[in-house]
Amino acid sequence: MGAYTSRDTFTNVTPGRIGRLCLLMGLLLAAASFASLFAGTAEISVTAVVHRYFPALPFLTGDLTEAEAAIITTVRLPRVVLAAVVGASLSVAGVVFQALLRNPLADPYILGISSGSAVGAVLGIITGAGAWSVGIPGLAFLGALAAVLVVFGIAGRDRRLEVNTLLLTGVMVNAFFSAVILFIFSISDHLHLQRALHWIMGDLSLADQGGLSYTSLILVLGTVFLYLFSRPLNLLVMGEETARQLGLAVERTKLALLAAAALITAAAVSASGTIGFVGLIIPHILRLALGPDHRLLLPAAFFLGAAFLVTADTLARCLAAPTELPVGVITALCGAPYFLFLLRRRLRSSP
Amino acid sequence: MNLMEIEDLGFAYDGTWVLRGVTFRVAQGEFMGILGPNGAGKSTLLRLMDGLLTPREGRVLLEGRPVHTMKRREVARHIAVVPQGQAVDFAFRVAEIVLMGRSPHLKTWSFEGEKDLAVVRRVMEQTDTLALAERTLDRLSGGERQRVLIARALAQEPRILLLDEPTAYLDIRHQVEILNLLKKLNNINGLTVVAVTHDINLASLYCDRIVILDRGGIRADGGPGEILTTQNIEAVYGVAVTASRHETTGRPVVTPRVGA
């Protein structure tokens, strides 16, 4: 990686390194997406697809039926994009929540966004989505916003968002909304119950064009916004008082960053249900691999989170084909053991 | 010239006054110590001087401007704080931590330029921390960690350095090492140093001027020779002491009267 210049002694974070990292991670995402596009119960020839969309390329032949073309463009492609968008959102939000709450065990759902969103979605599913003009994703988004407003409203008194108050409020909001969900379950019938459970475990088959474009827009805008604050995030993990002493307007910055991360999370959850562990594990893996600097972590989380969830979804579709597993099951099956491994290391390294 | 003016300063937590009627000035180039028993209001005073707390009464002026109304970024270009401890949850390397001291000179979205790297190299040389550049804070001894935090503060290129018990938890060799470093920065760079400390004798040896706080007010303010008297120390700390003269400097040395 270049000569050992004086710059390298002090910082290894340069625009060049960030660019190379993004390129590498971007290729990984492209490979994962490509694999996902062609994996599935209907076997579709890769060369035939490429031939159809890029007829000018030489040496490729093959016929694609209309049905096969439809599977690629209207079923698999939106789903791959949704998986990528949701994976990127949860990982980016995870990095930011862990930094702002100065808690490596935090994840995007820690402030109750997931359970708030689940209440909205479950309510929609049980009462029949047709009864609501905003649809299930819209309801889930409203539920998530409600949870965020409650948490910020309570923890944000006297205009400071104190970390411990935020965490405790989040735990309580999560507990309350979980109870609401269980209550709704107890009075609903079998068929609706199964759909609602599926949503809670995370379901990428919900991909619809309209929702997907909103979610993508929020992800892109939110990530760019958060990335502008990646250096201040480094200061914040050193502690709020230190950040203030180093010249950061902490309260304003923290509020803006929490709001952006919460919004990204809310959009992702309402599009796909509560897919767990992505937002916890990807940030951890990247901190181990790249160190704690957010100028590297955030773009890396964007791409690796996307690639991870695309791959998890490919596995969810193929492992027990033709039955489809909930993708949340795959992420948790990979995620939980890895998390325990990290926790054990952490316990061992602390004095 | 007065760099800072503390005028009739008062602060209360939950209706209990912690500081009241505190008035003193910090002159450019001074090496000043703030002494006082636990709970005298030393840390609160330091936080008020840095603008982290808003005064209930009176004000803190930095070059004539109330510090708590200034932008944090601007305060950080004038005042650097060396805290007593530093969280080490996220494993930044020493060089990266010192580089964070350049933050008040950088835009929100920016990379450190050649000038920033040059400043960081210089302050790490001054504090003898270049050899620690690749290590993380949790792998450092107390003295090394203190030097790194001083380096980060110096990277801010401040006019005033505020230190919260810089020699706490250090053995005598490292206490002297840190204080000699501060003295050198004070002498050579003309940096103004204000240190809160519990160590009466080190304050006596190193400070040009000492303010003694007691129950939220100033008990004494002056040169070590004038104010480190048995009378002042006994009144403030409530313990019987004898004051003698340091062999080479002639400054007061205060020791408890054992068995008295």
Contacts between the chains, C-beta under 8 A, distances in Angstrom:
chain1	res1	chain2	res2	distance
A	6	B	117	6.5
A	6	B	121	7.2
A	7	B	117	6.1
A	9	B	95	6.2
A	9	B	133	5.7
A	10	B	95	4.4
A	10	B	96	7.5
A	10	B	98	7.7
A	10	B	99	5.6
A	10	B	112	7.5
A	10	B	117	5.5
A	10	B	120	5.6
A	10	B	121	7.4
A	10	B	133	7.1
A	11	B	95	6.9
A	11	B	96	6.2
A	11	B	99	5.8
A	11	B	112	6.1
A	11	B	117	7.8
A	13	B	111	7.2
A	14	B	111	6.6
A	15	B	111	6.5
A	99	B	90	7.7
A	102	B	87	7.1
A	102	B	89	6.0
A	102	B	90	7.9
A	104	B	89	6.8
A	104	B	90	7.8
A	227	B	109	7.9
A	228	B	108	6.2
A	228	B	109	4.6
A	229	B	108	6.5
A	229	B	109	7.8
A	230	B	109	7.8
A	231	B	103	7.3
A	231	B	106	7.1
A	231	B	108	7.0
A	231	B	109	7.2
A	231	B	110	7.2
A	232	B	103	8.0
A	232	B	108	6.3
A	234	B	92	7.3
A	234	B	96	7.8
A	234	B	100	6.6
A	235	B	100	6.0
A	235	B	103	6.0
A	237	B	89	7.0
A	237	B	90	4.5
A	237	B	92	8.0
A	238	B	86	6.9
A	238	B	87	6.4
A	238	B	90	7.7
A	238	B	92	7.4
A	238	B	97	7.5
A	238	B	100	6.9
A	239	B	86	7.2
A	239	B	87	4.7
A	241	B	52	6.9
A	241	B	83	7.1
A	242	B	83	6.6
A	242	B	86	6.8
A	242	B	87	7.7
A	244	B	52	6.0
A	244	B	72	5.8
A	245	B	50	6.5
A	245	B	52	7.5
A	245	B	76	6.5
A	245	B	80	7.3
A	245	B	81	4.5
A	245	B	83	7.4
A	246	B	76	5.7
A	246	B	100	5.9
A	246	B	101	6.8
A	246	B	103	4.5
A	246	B	104	6.5
A	246	B	152	8.0
A	246	B	156	7.3
A	247	B	72	5.1
A	247	B	73	4.1
A	247	B	74	7.7
A	247	B	75	7.1
A	247	B	76	3.2
A	247	B	77	7.1
A	247	B	103	5.4
A	247	B	104	3.3
A	247	B	156	7.7
A	248	B	72	6.1
A	248	B	73	7.7
A	248	B	103	7.0
A	249	B	71	7.3
A	249	B	72	5.2
A	249	B	73	7.6
A	250	B	72	7.6
A	287	B	90	7.5
A	287	B	91	7.9
A	291	B	91	7.0
A	291	B	92	7.6
A	291	B	93	7.6
A	292	B	90	4.2
A	292	B	91	5.7
A	292	B	92	5.3
A	293	B	92	7.6
A	293	B	96	6.9
A	295	B	111	7.9
